[in-house]
């Protein structure tokens, strides 16, 4: 069945960047931005083949791919943000979504600090670099822009494993809340979206689950949900809201998207 076009274009004429957009939530959100009328969506990732495939599927007239490692501030500044502004005149929306999880359980007593460093480098340092340079670009051009970061439901409570990931998402909340206070007078809003468990490729790889096993787990987690499992599209809807003028007076907010089942996941 062919998808119906979105009638209400929340992002008409906007220039947007989406990091971590080669798959999962980032890829679906990039497409959602384009469907909502964004003039151009610049998607960034380190998975070049997948990133280019996503950009091509959205359409070269409205989406381009940029290789960018968010842990390298120079790449974030020059290859991603500055190049976007130079090519398209301004930056209206930054969706900082790139993130990773460790390959081990990462309980406190078994914490692999080399993996801890990698997770923090991407999830915290990379997020901070994207917020910093997006804010500079928006303020420099006098753009009343929107910055949205991906946090997680685990940003609000403790977990039995994935200590480093949980810590990193708590840090994202601190970044968003501080940036929102500092940038409010400049007309730049900063918010985050906190998804519950979504069956993304990253989650499947982390949990080492095949497609059928992943489907069964998602069904179990959201067994009491009348809307079925949480999907990337649900998160993309929330990000589009925060990116658009529909949320003009919303800043410093952590928008949880879990259907009320976050603690179960």
C-alpha positions as CSV (number, residue, x, y, z in Angstrom):
1,X,0.0,0.0,0.0
2,X,1.3,3.4,-1.0
3,X,1.9,5.8,1.9
4,X,-0.4,8.9,1.8
5,X,1.5,12.2,1.6
6,X,1.5,14.3,4.8
7,X,-0.9,17.2,4.4
8,X,0.3,19.4,7.2
9,X,3.9,20.3,6.4
10,X,5.3,21.3,9.8
11,X,8.8,22.0,8.5
12,X,8.1,23.8,5.2
13,X,11.2,25.4,3.8
14,X,13.4,24.5,6.7
15,X,17.0,23.3,6.5
16,X,17.7,20.4,8.8
17,X,20.5,18.2,9.9
18,X,20.0,14.7,11.3
19,X,23.0,12.8,12.7
20,X,23.0,9.0,13.1
21,X,20.7,8.9,10.1
22,X,21.9,5.8,8.2
23,X,19.4,3.6,9.9
24,X,16.8,3.3,12.7
25,X,15.2,6.4,14.2
26,X,17.5,8.8,12.4
27,X,16.7,7.4,9.0
28,X,13.0,7.4,9.6
29,X,13.1,10.9,11.1
30,X,15.1,12.3,8.1
31,X,12.4,10.9,5.7
32,X,9.7,12.4,8.0
33,X,11.4,15.8,7.9
34,X,11.4,15.7,4.1
35,X,7.8,14.6,4.0
36,X,6.9,17.5,6.3
37,X,8.3,19.9,3.7
38,X,11.9,20.6,4.7
39,X,13.7,22.3,1.9
40,X,16.7,20.0,2.5
41,X,17.7,17.4,5.0
42,X,21.4,16.8,5.5
43,X,21.9,13.4,7.0
44,X,25.2,12.5,8.7
45,X,26.7,9.2,9.8
46,X,29.9,7.1,9.5
47,X,28.1,4.2,7.7
48,X,28.6,5.7,4.2
49,X,26.9,3.0,2.1
50,X,23.8,3.0,4.2
51,X,23.8,6.8,4.5
52,X,23.9,7.3,0.8
53,X,21.2,4.7,0.3
54,X,18.9,6.6,2.7
55,X,19.6,9.9,1.0
56,X,19.0,8.5,-2.4
57,X,15.7,6.9,-1.3
58,X,14.5,10.2,0.1
59,X,15.5,12.0,-3.1
60,X,18.7,13.9,-4.1
61,X,16.6,17.1,-4.6
62,X,15.8,17.3,-0.9
63,X,18.4,15.1,0.9
64,X,22.1,14.9,0.9
65,X,24.5,12.6,2.8
66,X,27.7,13.8,4.7
67,X,30.2,11.6,6.3
68,X,30.7,12.9,9.8
69,X,32.2,11.3,12.9
70,X,30.5,13.3,15.7
71,X,33.4,12.6,18.1
72,X,35.6,14.8,15.9
73,X,34.6,18.4,16.6
74,X,36.3,19.6,13.5
75,X,34.2,17.4,11.3
76,X,31.0,18.5,13.1
77,X,31.9,22.1,12.6
78,X,33.3,22.2,9.1
79,X,32.1,19.1,7.2
80,X,28.6,19.2,8.7
81,X,27.4,22.5,10.1
82,X,29.5,25.1,8.2
83,X,29.1,23.3,4.9
84,X,25.3,23.1,5.4
85,X,25.1,26.9,6.1
86,X,27.4,27.7,3.2
87,X,25.4,25.6,0.7
88,X,21.8,26.4,1.9
89,X,22.2,29.7,3.6
90,X,21.2,28.8,7.2
91,X,20.4,26.0,9.6
92,X,16.9,25.8,11.1
93,X,16.9,22.3,12.7
94,X,19.5,20.1,14.3
95,X,18.5,16.6,15.3
96,X,21.5,15.2,17.2
97,X,20.7,11.5,17.2
98,X,24.0,9.7,16.8
99,X,24.6,7.2,19.6
100,X,26.0,3.8,20.5
101,X,25.9,1.2,23.2
102,X,28.7,-1.0,24.5
103,X,29.1,-4.6,23.3
104,X,29.2,-5.9,26.9
105,X,26.7,-5.9,29.8
106,X,28.5,-3.0,31.5
107,X,27.4,-3.5,35.1
108,X,29.3,-1.4,37.6
109,X,31.5,-4.2,38.8
110,X,32.3,-5.4,35.3
111,X,32.6,-2.0,33.7
112,X,34.8,-2.1,30.6
113,X,36.3,1.4,30.7
114,X,37.6,1.3,27.2
115,X,34.0,0.8,26.0
116,X,32.8,3.4,28.6
117,X,35.1,5.9,26.9
118,X,33.7,5.1,23.5
119,X,30.1,5.4,24.6
120,X,30.8,8.7,26.3
121,X,32.7,10.1,23.4
122,X,29.8,9.5,21.0
123,X,26.8,9.9,23.2
124,X,28.0,12.9,25.3
125,X,30.9,14.6,23.6
126,X,29.5,14.1,20.1
127,X,26.1,15.4,21.3
128,X,27.7,18.5,22.9
129,X,29.7,19.2,19.7
130,X,26.5,19.1,17.6
131,X,24.6,21.3,20.0
132,X,27.5,23.8,20.2
133,X,28.0,24.3,16.5
134,X,24.3,24.2,15.6
135,X,23.7,26.9,18.2
136,X,26.6,29.0,16.9
137,X,25.3,28.7,13.3
138,X,21.7,29.6,14.3
139,X,22.7,32.6,16.5
140,X,25.2,33.8,13.9
141,X,22.5,34.0,11.2
142,X,19.7,35.2,13.6
143,X,17.7,32.0,13.0
144,X,15.0,31.1,15.6
145,X,16.1,27.5,15.4
146,X,15.3,24.2,17.1
147,X,17.8,21.7,18.4
148,X,16.6,18.3,19.4
149,X,18.7,15.6,21.0
150,X,18.0,11.9,21.5
151,X,18.1,10.9,25.1
152,X,16.3,7.8,26.4
153,X,13.8,6.6,29.0
154,X,16.8,5.4,31.0
155,X,17.8,9.1,31.4
156,X,15.4,9.3,34.3
157,X,16.2,6.2,36.3
158,X,18.8,3.6,37.1
159,X,19.3,0.3,35.2
160,X,20.5,-3.2,36.0
161,X,23.1,-3.1,33.2
162,X,24.4,-0.7,30.5
163,X,25.7,1.6,33.2
164,X,27.7,3.7,30.7
165,X,24.8,4.1,28.3
166,X,22.5,5.1,31.2
167,X,25.1,7.7,32.4
168,X,25.4,9.1,28.9
169,X,21.7,9.7,28.6
170,X,21.6,11.4,32.0
171,X,24.3,13.7,30.7
172,X,22.2,14.5,27.6
173,X,19.4,15.8,29.9
174,X,22.0,18.1,31.6
175,X,23.2,19.4,28.3
176,X,19.7,20.1,27.0
177,X,18.5,21.8,30.2
178,X,21.6,24.0,30.4
179,X,21.6,24.9,26.7
180,X,18.0,25.7,26.7
181,X,18.5,28.3,29.5
182,X,21.6,29.8,27.8
183,X,20.0,30.0,24.3
184,X,16.4,31.1,25.1
185,X,17.1,34.8,24.8
186,X,18.8,34.1,21.4
187,X,15.6,32.5,20.0
188,X,17.0,29.0,19.9
189,X,15.0,26.2,21.5
190,X,16.7,23.0,22.8
191,X,14.8,19.9,23.7
192,X,15.2,16.1,23.8
193,X,13.1,13.1,23.0
194,X,13.4,10.0,25.2
195,X,12.2,6.8,23.4
196,X,11.4,3.6,25.1
197,X,12.5,0.4,23.6
198,X,12.4,0.5,19.8
199,X,13.4,-2.4,17.6
200,X,16.2,-0.6,15.7
201,X,19.2,-2.3,14.1
202,X,21.4,-1.0,17.0
203,X,19.1,-2.6,19.6
204,X,19.0,-5.9,17.6
205,X,22.8,-5.9,17.3
206,X,23.3,-5.1,21.0
207,X,20.9,-7.8,22.2
208,X,22.1,-10.2,19.5
209,X,18.6,-10.9,18.4
210,X,17.4,-12.0,15.0
211,X,14.4,-10.3,13.3
212,X,11.8,-12.9,14.6
213,X,13.3,-12.8,18.2
214,X,13.2,-9.0,18.1
215,X,9.6,-9.0,17.1
216,X,8.7,-11.4,19.9
217,X,10.5,-9.3,22.5
218,X,8.8,-6.1,21.3
219,X,5.4,-7.8,21.4
220,X,6.1,-8.9,25.0
221,X,7.3,-5.5,26.2
222,X,4.3,-3.7,24.7
223,X,1.7,-6.5,25.2
224,X,-0.6,-4.2,27.1
225,X,-0.4,-1.4,24.6
226,X,-3.5,-0.8,22.5
227,X,-1.3,0.8,19.9
228,X,1.1,-2.1,19.5
229,X,4.9,-1.8,19.8
230,X,6.8,1.5,19.8
231,X,8.1,2.2,16.3
232,X,10.6,4.6,14.8
233,X,7.7,6.5,13.3
234,X,6.3,7.4,16.7
235,X,9.6,8.9,17.7
236,X,9.9,10.7,14.4
237,X,6.5,12.3,15.1
238,X,7.7,13.6,18.4
239,X,10.9,15.0,16.9
240,X,9.0,16.7,14.2
241,X,6.8,18.4,16.8
242,X,9.8,19.6,18.7
243,X,11.5,20.8,15.5
244,X,8.5,22.7,14.3
245,X,6.7,25.9,15.3
246,X,4.0,23.8,17.0
247,X,6.4,23.7,20.0
248,X,7.4,27.4,19.7
249,X,7.1,27.9,23.5
250,X,8.7,24.5,24.4
251,X,12.3,24.5,25.5
252,X,14.4,22.5,28.0
253,X,11.8,19.7,27.8
254,X,12.4,16.0,27.8
255,X,9.6,14.4,25.7
256,X,9.2,10.8,26.7
257,X,7.9,8.5,24.0
258,X,7.2,5.1,25.4
259,X,3.4,4.6,25.6
260,X,3.7,4.4,29.4
261,X,5.8,1.2,29.1
262,X,9.3,2.5,29.4
263,X,10.1,0.9,32.7
264,X,9.1,-2.5,31.3
265,X,11.7,-2.2,28.5
